[in-house]
């Protein structure tokens, strides 16, 4: 069972989302919060596999909560669920360590797919959000003076970096490259150490900015 913390300041919206999520028998909302501060506090004493955060919430917004949660509990995935189809918010969410950015007008099936993608190690961006964010990342890469990939990266690590940048999950990478999932995870850990990055989201951004994808 995947245990989910759902943070949304509107109670009726929160209950509706909970009902949608729990149509999948393997997903359970085991914690609810009305703001980012409550979400952070609940993580202190409870275990969650995934935290779903709205962006605009009182007391503490979802972006700040995402940064704190990912720093303190890096093993927990974060999915941003918002009304804002805004590339600035989406970029900030990715930099905060979120593994997904989904709009609230998405179909229920898309929400379930995004949750499963995040949990399998993928990067989930709604199509119209990705259409705005990817060009922004590419433009940023063109403006950088040095876009060469770190020379310490091995050819195998480069293969994995490319697939991470494409949003592939660990299992998809392992199947494509003929490696075990454990070996893929080891390579990714080595990549993050070499590049001084915190998580696979930052790896994906690195891959796009350095024209690996």
ABEGO torsion letter per residue (X at the ends): XBBBBBBBABAAAAAAAAAAAAABAABBBABBBABAAAAAAAAAABBBABBBBBABBBGBBAAAAAAAAAAABAABBBBBBBABBBAAAAAAAAAAGBABBBBAABBAAAAAAAAAAAAAGBBBBBAAAAAAAAAAAAAAAAABABABBBAABBAAAAAAAAAAAAGBBAAAAAAAAGBBAAAAAAAAAAAAAAAGBABAAAAAAAAAAAGAX
